[in-house]
Amino acid sequence: MKKQSLIISIIFAMWIPILISYIYPNDALTFFTQWLFVLAFVSFGTYAIFKYIESKLFVPLPGRYWIKGGNHYADGLMWTKIRNVKFFFFKKEIKFWYRLSPGAIQPDNYQKNKVFGITSVLYRRNSIRIAFASRPKLNVFDSYQYRYANKTNFQMIEDVNQKAETWYHAKLKAHKTIWFGLYHFPYHGGKTPSNQTYNIDIRFDEPS
């Protein structure tokens, strides 16, 4: 809201010299207003391009991510061939909500399947993710904090007996601040791909 108010104020202020130039015609003032609008056009155009690039490369999209049978990776929300490539700078913590569909619970030798998290470009040095391990006989899954710190892998139990189609909240903190990294989107594995299609919902605000 504050940003919108600021933009409206700037646009309104730009019309002030035009009104003055109509009341008191002046070549210098006319020249100034012309360049003012050129500068504004270039600035708004640059801002629009920046926001577009930011949305494509730096903003993780909430929503439903599908993992198809036989695959490891989740399809992207928009680009299915460029799979969820989203970067960030200087991040250590992340909070999100997630929900698994029933198909996520399947026999895969209790391997740790990744839900979401953050990772440095060299992910084995510094990363933190939520992972889930299925227990199909009970139709539940256990969640883990799946962490790499200085090439060492830590798998810490987060909760047990969790159910599909239920929202869970995750608050993760990396070993140290990641200067340049990637958001890590849903990935089935471990070594074994999913044997059936399922989805994972990711949100960054509390579901209603």
Biotite code that builds the C-alpha atoms (Angstrom):
import biotite.structure as struc

atoms = struc.array([
    struc.Atom([0.000, 0.000, 0.000], chain_id="A", res_id=1, res_name="MET", atom_name="CA", element="C"),
    struc.Atom([2.828, 2.438, 0.845], chain_id="A", res_id=2, res_name="LYS", atom_name="CA", element="C"),
    struc.Atom([4.537, 1.645, -2.463], chain_id="A", res_id=3, res_name="LYS", atom_name="CA", element="C"),
    struc.Atom([1.310, 2.307, -4.392], chain_id="A", res_id=4, res_name="GLN", atom_name="CA", element="C"),
    struc.Atom([0.807, 5.614, -2.565], chain_id="A", res_id=5, res_name="SER", atom_name="CA", element="C"),
    struc.Atom([4.367, 6.647, -3.405], chain_id="A", res_id=6, res_name="LEU", atom_name="CA", element="C"),
    struc.Atom([3.897, 5.853, -7.114], chain_id="A", res_id=7, res_name="ILE", atom_name="CA", element="C"),
    struc.Atom([0.604, 7.772, -7.232], chain_id="A", res_id=8, res_name="ILE", atom_name="CA", element="C"),
    struc.Atom([2.256, 10.753, -5.519], chain_id="A", res_id=9, res_name="SER", atom_name="CA", element="C"),
    struc.Atom([5.113, 10.748, -8.041], chain_id="A", res_id=10, res_name="ILE", atom_name="CA", element="C"),
    struc.Atom([2.703, 10.615, -10.995], chain_id="A", res_id=11, res_name="ILE", atom_name="CA", element="C"),
    struc.Atom([0.627, 13.443, -9.518], chain_id="A", res_id=12, res_name="PHE", atom_name="CA", element="C"),
    struc.Atom([3.747, 15.524, -8.853], chain_id="A", res_id=13, res_name="ALA", atom_name="CA", element="C"),
    struc.Atom([4.858, 15.127, -12.478], chain_id="A", res_id=14, res_name="MET", atom_name="CA", element="C"),
    struc.Atom([1.756, 16.985, -13.655], chain_id="A", res_id=15, res_name="TRP", atom_name="CA", element="C"),
    struc.Atom([2.481, 20.012, -11.508], chain_id="A", res_id=16, res_name="ILE", atom_name="CA", element="C"),
    struc.Atom([5.147, 21.535, -13.816], chain_id="A", res_id=17, res_name="PRO", atom_name="CA", element="C"),
    struc.Atom([2.833, 20.922, -16.812], chain_id="A", res_id=18, res_name="ILE", atom_name="CA", element="C"),
    struc.Atom([0.038, 22.886, -15.165], chain_id="A", res_id=19, res_name="LEU", atom_name="CA", element="C"),
    struc.Atom([2.479, 25.655, -14.275], chain_id="A", res_id=20, res_name="ILE", atom_name="CA", element="C"),
    struc.Atom([3.775, 25.772, -17.868], chain_id="A", res_id=21, res_name="SER", atom_name="CA", element="C"),
    struc.Atom([0.204, 26.242, -19.133], chain_id="A", res_id=22, res_name="TYR", atom_name="CA", element="C"),
    struc.Atom([-0.409, 29.078, -16.712], chain_id="A", res_id=23, res_name="ILE", atom_name="CA", element="C"),
    struc.Atom([3.028, 30.664, -17.141], chain_id="A", res_id=24, res_name="TYR", atom_name="CA", element="C"),
    struc.Atom([4.453, 29.562, -20.533], chain_id="A", res_id=25, res_name="PRO", atom_name="CA", element="C"),
    struc.Atom([8.206, 29.134, -20.309], chain_id="A", res_id=26, res_name="ASN", atom_name="CA", element="C"),
    struc.Atom([10.626, 27.417, -22.738], chain_id="A", res_id=27, res_name="ASP", atom_name="CA", element="C"),
    struc.Atom([12.900, 26.200, -19.953], chain_id="A", res_id=28, res_name="ALA", atom_name="CA", element="C"),
    struc.Atom([9.961, 24.753, -18.031], chain_id="A", res_id=29, res_name="LEU", atom_name="CA", element="C"),
    struc.Atom([8.629, 23.049, -21.189], chain_id="A", res_id=30, res_name="THR", atom_name="CA", element="C"),
    struc.Atom([12.065, 21.543, -21.853], chain_id="A", res_id=31, res_name="PHE", atom_name="CA", element="C"),
    struc.Atom([12.234, 20.354, -18.242], chain_id="A", res_id=32, res_name="PHE", atom_name="CA", element="C"),
    struc.Atom([8.808, 18.674, -18.356], chain_id="A", res_id=33, res_name="THR", atom_name="CA", element="C"),
    struc.Atom([9.644, 16.916, -21.618], chain_id="A", res_id=34, res_name="GLN", atom_name="CA", element="C"),
    struc.Atom([12.789, 15.369, -20.155], chain_id="A", res_id=35, res_name="TRP", atom_name="CA", element="C"),
    struc.Atom([10.967, 14.634, -16.932], chain_id="A", res_id=36, res_name="LEU", atom_name="CA", element="C"),
    struc.Atom([8.487, 12.451, -18.799], chain_id="A", res_id=37, res_name="PHE", atom_name="CA", element="C"),
    struc.Atom([11.255, 10.789, -20.815], chain_id="A", res_id=38, res_name="VAL", atom_name="CA", element="C"),
    struc.Atom([13.041, 9.962, -17.560], chain_id="A", res_id=39, res_name="LEU", atom_name="CA", element="C"),
    struc.Atom([9.798, 8.710, -16.005], chain_id="A", res_id=40, res_name="ALA", atom_name="CA", element="C"),
    struc.Atom([9.038, 6.510, -19.037], chain_id="A", res_id=41, res_name="PHE", atom_name="CA", element="C"),
    struc.Atom([12.529, 4.981, -18.978], chain_id="A", res_id=42, res_name="VAL", atom_name="CA", element="C"),
    struc.Atom([12.357, 4.473, -15.194], chain_id="A", res_id=43, res_name="SER", atom_name="CA", element="C"),
    struc.Atom([8.952, 2.789, -15.243], chain_id="A", res_id=44, res_name="PHE", atom_name="CA", element="C"),
    struc.Atom([9.979, 0.657, -18.219], chain_id="A", res_id=45, res_name="GLY", atom_name="CA", element="C"),
    struc.Atom([13.161, -0.443, -16.457], chain_id="A", res_id=46, res_name="THR", atom_name="CA", element="C"),
    struc.Atom([11.174, -1.179, -13.295], chain_id="A", res_id=47, res_name="TYR", atom_name="CA", element="C"),
    struc.Atom([8.656, -3.288, -15.242], chain_id="A", res_id=48, res_name="ALA", atom_name="CA", element="C"),
    struc.Atom([11.463, -5.288, -16.885], chain_id="A", res_id=49, res_name="ILE", atom_name="CA", element="C"),
    struc.Atom([13.147, -5.784, -13.506], chain_id="A", res_id=50, res_name="PHE", atom_name="CA", element="C"),
    struc.Atom([9.904, -7.013, -11.905], chain_id="A", res_id=51, res_name="LYS", atom_name="CA", element="C"),
    struc.Atom([9.362, -9.426, -14.790], chain_id="A", res_id=52, res_name="TYR", atom_name="CA", element="C"),
    struc.Atom([12.869, -10.849, -14.447], chain_id="A", res_id=53, res_name="ILE", atom_name="CA", element="C"),
    struc.Atom([12.442, -11.006, -10.664], chain_id="A", res_id=54, res_name="GLU", atom_name="CA", element="C"),
    struc.Atom([9.182, -12.963, -10.991], chain_id="A", res_id=55, res_name="SER", atom_name="CA", element="C"),
    struc.Atom([10.764, -15.454, -13.389], chain_id="A", res_id=56, res_name="LYS", atom_name="CA", element="C"),
    struc.Atom([14.093, -15.998, -11.635], chain_id="A", res_id=57, res_name="LEU", atom_name="CA", element="C"),
    struc.Atom([13.839, -14.913, -7.992], chain_id="A", res_id=58, res_name="PHE", atom_name="CA", element="C"),
    struc.Atom([10.286, -15.367, -6.701], chain_id="A", res_id=59, res_name="VAL", atom_name="CA", element="C"),
    struc.Atom([9.182, -18.920, -5.797], chain_id="A", res_id=60, res_name="PRO", atom_name="CA", element="C"),
    struc.Atom([5.587, -19.473, -6.808], chain_id="A", res_id=61, res_name="LEU", atom_name="CA", element="C"),
    struc.Atom([3.095, -20.889, -4.333], chain_id="A", res_id=62, res_name="PRO", atom_name="CA", element="C"),
    struc.Atom([0.741, -23.491, -5.666], chain_id="A", res_id=63, res_name="GLY", atom_name="CA", element="C"),
    struc.Atom([0.500, -27.129, -6.630], chain_id="A", res_id=64, res_name="ARG", atom_name="CA", element="C"),
    struc.Atom([3.545, -29.034, -7.843], chain_id="A", res_id=65, res_name="TYR", atom_name="CA", element="C"),
    struc.Atom([3.002, -32.348, -9.621], chain_id="A", res_id=66, res_name="TRP", atom_name="CA", element="C"),
    struc.Atom([5.403, -35.282, -9.628], chain_id="A", res_id=67, res_name="ILE", atom_name="CA", element="C"),
    struc.Atom([4.428, -37.773, -12.301], chain_id="A", res_id=68, res_name="LYS", atom_name="CA", element="C"),
    struc.Atom([4.860, -41.508, -12.047], chain_id="A", res_id=69, res_name="GLY", atom_name="CA", element="C"),
    struc.Atom([8.382, -42.530, -13.051], chain_id="A", res_id=70, res_name="GLY", atom_name="CA", element="C"),
    struc.Atom([9.819, -39.056, -12.357], chain_id="A", res_id=71, res_name="ASN", atom_name="CA", element="C"),
    struc.Atom([11.963, -37.527, -9.652], chain_id="A", res_id=72, res_name="HIS", atom_name="CA", element="C"),
    struc.Atom([11.394, -33.827, -10.367], chain_id="A", res_id=73, res_name="TYR", atom_name="CA", element="C"),
    struc.Atom([8.203, -31.842, -10.001], chain_id="A", res_id=74, res_name="ALA", atom_name="CA", element="C"),
    struc.Atom([6.888, -30.091, -13.066], chain_id="A", res_id=75, res_name="ASP", atom_name="CA", element="C"),
    struc.Atom([7.126, -26.326, -12.927], chain_id="A", res_id=76, res_name="GLY", atom_name="CA", element="C"),
    struc.Atom([4.047, -24.215, -12.403], chain_id="A", res_id=77, res_name="LEU", atom_name="CA", element="C"),
    struc.Atom([4.732, -22.332, -15.627], chain_id="A", res_id=78, res_name="MET", atom_name="CA", element="C"),
    struc.Atom([7.742, -23.792, -17.423], chain_id="A", res_id=79, res_name="TRP", atom_name="CA", element="C"),
    struc.Atom([7.703, -27.576, -17.524], chain_id="A", res_id=80, res_name="THR", atom_name="CA", element="C"),
    struc.Atom([11.047, -27.941, -19.232], chain_id="A", res_id=81, res_name="LYS", atom_name="CA", element="C"),
    struc.Atom([12.922, -25.365, -17.129], chain_id="A", res_id=82, res_name="ILE", atom_name="CA", element="C"),
    struc.Atom([12.041, -26.928, -13.809], chain_id="A", res_id=83, res_name="ARG", atom_name="CA", element="C"),
    struc.Atom([11.548, -24.408, -11.025], chain_id="A", res_id=84, res_name="ASN", atom_name="CA", element="C"),
    struc.Atom([14.831, -22.528, -11.300], chain_id="A", res_id=85, res_name="VAL", atom_name="CA", element="C"),
    struc.Atom([14.571, -19.746, -8.720], chain_id="A", res_id=86, res_name="LYS", atom_name="CA", element="C"),
    struc.Atom([17.569, -17.946, -7.218], chain_id="A", res_id=87, res_name="PHE", atom_name="CA", element="C"),
    struc.Atom([18.091, -15.882, -4.074], chain_id="A", res_id=88, res_name="PHE", atom_name="CA", element="C"),
    struc.Atom([20.802, -13.892, -2.325], chain_id="A", res_id=89, res_name="PHE", atom_name="CA", element="C"),
    struc.Atom([21.742, -13.767, 1.379], chain_id="A", res_id=90, res_name="PHE", atom_name="CA", element="C"),
    struc.Atom([19.158, -16.041, 2.944], chain_id="A", res_id=91, res_name="LYS", atom_name="CA", element="C"),
    struc.Atom([19.386, -18.228, 6.038], chain_id="A", res_id=92, res_name="LYS", atom_name="CA", element="C"),
    struc.Atom([15.783, -18.951, 7.048], chain_id="A", res_id=93, res_name="GLU", atom_name="CA", element="C"),
    struc.Atom([12.596, -19.883, 5.262], chain_id="A", res_id=94, res_name="ILE", atom_name="CA", element="C"),
    struc.Atom([9.013, -20.512, 6.374], chain_id="A", res_id=95, res_name="LYS", atom_name="CA", element="C"),
    struc.Atom([6.292, -22.206, 4.367], chain_id="A", res_id=96, res_name="PHE", atom_name="CA", element="C"),
    struc.Atom([3.233, -24.447, 4.524], chain_id="A", res_id=97, res_name="TRP", atom_name="CA", element="C"),
    struc.Atom([2.971, -27.727, 2.660], chain_id="A", res_id=98, res_name="TYR", atom_name="CA", element="C"),
    struc.Atom([0.380, -30.431, 1.979], chain_id="A", res_id=99, res_name="ARG", atom_name="CA", element="C"),
    struc.Atom([0.853, -33.841, 0.345], chain_id="A", res_id=100, res_name="LEU", atom_name="CA", element="C"),
    struc.Atom([-1.761, -35.638, -1.717], chain_id="A", res_id=101, res_name="SER", atom_name="CA", element="C"),
    struc.Atom([-2.535, -39.287, -0.827], chain_id="A", res_id=102, res_name="PRO", atom_name="CA", element="C"),
    struc.Atom([-0.457, -40.589, -3.735], chain_id="A", res_id=103, res_name="GLY", atom_name="CA", element="C"),
    struc.Atom([2.703, -39.293, -2.068], chain_id="A", res_id=104, res_name="ALA", atom_name="CA", element="C"),
    struc.Atom([2.475, -42.118, 0.471], chain_id="A", res_id=105, res_name="ILE", atom_name="CA", element="C"),
    struc.Atom([3.868, -45.107, -1.384], chain_id="A", res_id=106, res_name="GLN", atom_name="CA", element="C"),
    struc.Atom([6.337, -47.986, -0.914], chain_id="A", res_id=107, res_name="PRO", atom_name="CA", element="C"),
    struc.Atom([9.809, -46.600, -1.690], chain_id="A", res_id=108, res_name="ASP", atom_name="CA", element="C"),
    struc.Atom([11.954, -48.124, 1.082], chain_id="A", res_id=109, res_name="ASN", atom_name="CA", element="C"),
    struc.Atom([11.374, -45.177, 3.452], chain_id="A", res_id=110, res_name="TYR", atom_name="CA", element="C"),
    struc.Atom([13.617, -42.932, 1.394], chain_id="A", res_id=111, res_name="GLN", atom_name="CA", element="C"),
    struc.Atom([13.693, -39.200, 2.155], chain_id="A", res_id=112, res_name="LYS", atom_name="CA", element="C"),
    struc.Atom([11.679, -37.349, -0.507], chain_id="A", res_id=113, res_name="ASN", atom_name="CA", element="C"),
    struc.Atom([12.262, -33.598, -0.617], chain_id="A", res_id=114, res_name="LYS", atom_name="CA", element="C"),
    struc.Atom([9.361, -31.174, -0.182], chain_id="A", res_id=115, res_name="VAL", atom_name="CA", element="C"),
    struc.Atom([10.886, -27.681, -0.261], chain_id="A", res_id=116, res_name="PHE", atom_name="CA", element="C"),
    struc.Atom([13.779, -25.668, 1.116], chain_id="A", res_id=117, res_name="GLY", atom_name="CA", element="C"),
    struc.Atom([16.850, -23.606, 0.301], chain_id="A", res_id=118, res_name="ILE", atom_name="CA", element="C"),
    struc.Atom([20.280, -24.637, -0.841], chain_id="A", res_id=119, res_name="THR", atom_name="CA", element="C"),
    struc.Atom([23.549, -23.035, -1.825], chain_id="A", res_id=120, res_name="SER", atom_name="CA", element="C"),
    struc.Atom([24.643, -23.563, -5.406], chain_id="A", res_id=121, res_name="VAL", atom_name="CA", element="C"),
    struc.Atom([27.022, -26.188, -4.009], chain_id="A", res_id=122, res_name="LEU", atom_name="CA", element="C"),
    struc.Atom([24.178, -27.844, -2.111], chain_id="A", res_id=123, res_name="TYR", atom_name="CA", element="C"),
    struc.Atom([26.289, -30.378, -0.216], chain_id="A", res_id=124, res_name="ARG", atom_name="CA", element="C"),
    struc.Atom([27.995, -27.521, 1.593], chain_id="A", res_id=125, res_name="ARG", atom_name="CA", element="C"),
    struc.Atom([24.928, -25.754, 2.958], chain_id="A", res_id=126, res_name="ASN", atom_name="CA", element="C"),
    struc.Atom([21.261, -26.615, 2.485], chain_id="A", res_id=127, res_name="SER", atom_name="CA", element="C"),
    struc.Atom([18.118, -27.149, 4.536], chain_id="A", res_id=128, res_name="ILE", atom_name="CA", element="C"),
    struc.Atom([14.915, -28.822, 3.333], chain_id="A", res_id=129, res_name="ARG", atom_name="CA", element="C"),
    struc.Atom([11.849, -30.594, 4.594], chain_id="A", res_id=130, res_name="ILE", atom_name="CA", element="C"),
    struc.Atom([11.702, -34.215, 3.484], chain_id="A", res_id=131, res_name="ALA", atom_name="CA", element="C"),
    struc.Atom([9.101, -36.903, 4.009], chain_id="A", res_id=132, res_name="PHE", atom_name="CA", element="C"),
    struc.Atom([9.381, -40.669, 4.351], chain_id="A", res_id=133, res_name="ALA", atom_name="CA", element="C"),
    struc.Atom([6.347, -42.819, 3.609], chain_id="A", res_id=134, res_name="SER", atom_name="CA", element="C"),
    struc.Atom([4.892, -45.552, 5.793], chain_id="A", res_id=135, res_name="ARG", atom_name="CA", element="C"),
    struc.Atom([2.243, -46.938, 3.424], chain_id="A", res_id=136, res_name="PRO", atom_name="CA", element="C"),
    struc.Atom([1.049, -49.725, 5.706], chain_id="A", res_id=137, res_name="LYS", atom_name="CA", element="C"),
    struc.Atom([-0.231, -47.084, 8.143], chain_id="A", res_id=138, res_name="LEU", atom_name="CA", element="C"),
    struc.Atom([-1.054, -44.592, 5.374], chain_id="A", res_id=139, res_name="ASN", atom_name="CA", element="C"),
    struc.Atom([1.067, -41.882, 7.075], chain_id="A", res_id=140, res_name="VAL", atom_name="CA", element="C"),
    struc.Atom([4.436, -40.234, 6.556], chain_id="A", res_id=141, res_name="PHE", atom_name="CA", element="C"),
    struc.Atom([7.204, -38.910, 8.812], chain_id="A", res_id=142, res_name="ASP", atom_name="CA", element="C"),
    struc.Atom([8.785, -35.524, 8.148], chain_id="A", res_id=143, res_name="SER", atom_name="CA", element="C"),
    struc.Atom([12.481, -34.752, 8.470], chain_id="A", res_id=144, res_name="TYR", atom_name="CA", element="C"),
    struc.Atom([14.770, -31.772, 8.401], chain_id="A", res_id=145, res_name="GLN", atom_name="CA", element="C"),
    struc.Atom([17.197, -32.768, 5.689], chain_id="A", res_id=146, res_name="TYR", atom_name="CA", element="C"),
    struc.Atom([20.335, -30.700, 6.108], chain_id="A", res_id=147, res_name="ARG", atom_name="CA", element="C"),
    struc.Atom([23.794, -30.472, 4.625], chain_id="A", res_id=148, res_name="TYR", atom_name="CA", element="C"),
    struc.Atom([26.449, -28.570, 6.585], chain_id="A", res_id=149, res_name="ALA", atom_name="CA", element="C"),
    struc.Atom([30.059, -28.592, 5.391], chain_id="A", res_id=150, res_name="ASN", atom_name="CA", element="C"),
    struc.Atom([29.467, -31.722, 3.263], chain_id="A", res_id=151, res_name="LYS", atom_name="CA", element="C"),
    struc.Atom([27.918, -33.612, 6.196], chain_id="A", res_id=152, res_name="THR", atom_name="CA", element="C"),
    struc.Atom([24.363, -34.880, 5.836], chain_id="A", res_id=153, res_name="ASN", atom_name="CA", element="C"),
    struc.Atom([22.045, -34.600, 8.851], chain_id="A", res_id=154, res_name="PHE", atom_name="CA", element="C"),
    struc.Atom([18.535, -36.105, 8.786], chain_id="A", res_id=155, res_name="GLN", atom_name="CA", element="C"),
    struc.Atom([16.641, -34.959, 11.865], chain_id="A", res_id=156, res_name="MET", atom_name="CA", element="C"),
    struc.Atom([13.121, -36.144, 12.624], chain_id="A", res_id=157, res_name="ILE", atom_name="CA", element="C"),
    struc.Atom([10.605, -33.311, 12.521], chain_id="A", res_id=158, res_name="GLU", atom_name="CA", element="C"),
    struc.Atom([7.333, -35.118, 13.181], chain_id="A", res_id=159, res_name="ASP", atom_name="CA", element="C"),
    struc.Atom([5.769, -38.573, 12.785], chain_id="A", res_id=160, res_name="VAL", atom_name="CA", element="C"),
    struc.Atom([2.420, -40.034, 11.770], chain_id="A", res_id=161, res_name="ASN", atom_name="CA", element="C"),
    struc.Atom([1.518, -37.116, 9.534], chain_id="A", res_id=162, res_name="GLN", atom_name="CA", element="C"),
    struc.Atom([-1.407, -37.457, 7.154], chain_id="A", res_id=163, res_name="LYS", atom_name="CA", element="C"),
    struc.Atom([-2.020, -36.617, 3.530], chain_id="A", res_id=164, res_name="ALA", atom_name="CA", element="C"),
    struc.Atom([-4.341, -33.753, 2.626], chain_id="A", res_id=165, res_name="GLU", atom_name="CA", element="C"),
    struc.Atom([-3.365, -31.905, 5.823], chain_id="A", res_id=166, res_name="THR", atom_name="CA", element="C"),
    struc.Atom([-1.447, -28.620, 5.953], chain_id="A", res_id=167, res_name="TRP", atom_name="CA", element="C"),
    struc.Atom([1.825, -28.555, 7.915], chain_id="A", res_id=168, res_name="TYR", atom_name="CA", element="C"),
    struc.Atom([4.035, -25.590, 8.757], chain_id="A", res_id=169, res_name="HIS", atom_name="CA", element="C"),
    struc.Atom([7.806, -25.629, 8.330], chain_id="A", res_id=170, res_name="ALA", atom_name="CA", element="C"),
    struc.Atom([10.355, -23.171, 9.691], chain_id="A", res_id=171, res_name="LYS", atom_name="CA", element="C"),
    struc.Atom([13.876, -23.954, 8.549], chain_id="A", res_id=172, res_name="LEU", atom_name="CA", element="C"),
    struc.Atom([17.226, -22.387, 9.355], chain_id="A", res_id=173, res_name="LYS", atom_name="CA", element="C"),
    struc.Atom([20.387, -23.152, 7.413], chain_id="A", res_id=174, res_name="ALA", atom_name="CA", element="C"),
    struc.Atom([23.752, -23.820, 9.000], chain_id="A", res_id=175, res_name="HIS", atom_name="CA", element="C"),
    struc.Atom([24.921, -20.356, 7.961], chain_id="A", res_id=176, res_name="LYS", atom_name="CA", element="C"),
    struc.Atom([23.775, -17.598, 5.635], chain_id="A", res_id=177, res_name="THR", atom_name="CA", element="C"),
    struc.Atom([23.680, -18.660, 2.003], chain_id="A", res_id=178, res_name="ILE", atom_name="CA", element="C"),
    struc.Atom([25.130, -15.862, -0.103], chain_id="A", res_id=179, res_name="TRP", atom_name="CA", element="C"),
    struc.Atom([23.871, -17.197, -3.424], chain_id="A", res_id=180, res_name="PHE", atom_name="CA", element="C"),
    struc.Atom([21.533, -20.127, -3.707], chain_id="A", res_id=181, res_name="GLY", atom_name="CA", element="C"),
    struc.Atom([18.479, -21.842, -5.121], chain_id="A", res_id=182, res_name="LEU", atom_name="CA", element="C"),
    struc.Atom([15.044, -22.712, -3.843], chain_id="A", res_id=183, res_name="TYR", atom_name="CA", element="C"),
    struc.Atom([14.774, -26.486, -3.763], chain_id="A", res_id=184, res_name="HIS", atom_name="CA", element="C"),
    struc.Atom([11.383, -27.592, -5.098], chain_id="A", res_id=185, res_name="PHE", atom_name="CA", element="C"),
    struc.Atom([9.680, -30.982, -4.624], chain_id="A", res_id=186, res_name="PRO", atom_name="CA", element="C"),
    struc.Atom([11.807, -33.955, -5.613], chain_id="A", res_id=187, res_name="TYR", atom_name="CA", element="C"),
    struc.Atom([10.974, -37.621, -5.144], chain_id="A", res_id=188, res_name="HIS", atom_name="CA", element="C"),
    struc.Atom([14.144, -39.318, -3.947], chain_id="A", res_id=189, res_name="GLY", atom_name="CA", element="C"),
    struc.Atom([16.639, -40.616, -3.010], chain_id="A", res_id=190, res_name="GLY", atom_name="CA", element="C"),
    struc.Atom([17.356, -43.003, -5.784], chain_id="A", res_id=191, res_name="LYS", atom_name="CA", element="C"),
    struc.Atom([13.868, -44.325, -6.432], chain_id="A", res_id=192, res_name="THR", atom_name="CA", element="C"),
    struc.Atom([11.513, -42.256, -8.625], chain_id="A", res_id=193, res_name="PRO", atom_name="CA", element="C"),
    struc.Atom([7.840, -41.996, -7.777], chain_id="A", res_id=194, res_name="SER", atom_name="CA", element="C"),
    struc.Atom([5.822, -45.006, -8.861], chain_id="A", res_id=195, res_name="ASN", atom_name="CA", element="C"),
    struc.Atom([2.633, -42.956, -9.197], chain_id="A", res_id=196, res_name="GLN", atom_name="CA", element="C"),
    struc.Atom([1.525, -39.386, -9.843], chain_id="A", res_id=197, res_name="THR", atom_name="CA", element="C"),
    struc.Atom([0.922, -37.115, -6.850], chain_id="A", res_id=198, res_name="TYR", atom_name="CA", element="C"),
    struc.Atom([1.155, -33.455, -5.902], chain_id="A", res_id=199, res_name="ASN", atom_name="CA", element="C"),
    struc.Atom([2.567, -31.244, -3.165], chain_id="A", res_id=200, res_name="ILE", atom_name="CA", element="C"),
    struc.Atom([0.983, -27.879, -2.346], chain_id="A", res_id=201, res_name="ASP", atom_name="CA", element="C"),
    struc.Atom([3.364, -25.120, -1.241], chain_id="A", res_id=202, res_name="ILE", atom_name="CA", element="C"),
    struc.Atom([2.261, -21.830, 0.326], chain_id="A", res_id=203, res_name="ARG", atom_name="CA", element="C"),
    struc.Atom([4.074, -18.972, 2.017], chain_id="A", res_id=204, res_name="PHE", atom_name="CA", element="C"),
    struc.Atom([1.096, -17.620, 3.926], chain_id="A", res_id=205, res_name="ASP", atom_name="CA", element="C"),
    struc.Atom([-1.133, -19.573, 6.284], chain_id="A", res_id=206, res_name="GLU", atom_name="CA", element="C"),
    struc.Atom([-3.856, -21.466, 4.398], chain_id="A", res_id=207, res_name="PRO", atom_name="CA", element="C"),
    struc.Atom([-7.370, -20.363, 5.203], chain_id="A", res_id=208, res_name="SER", atom_name="CA", element="C"),
])
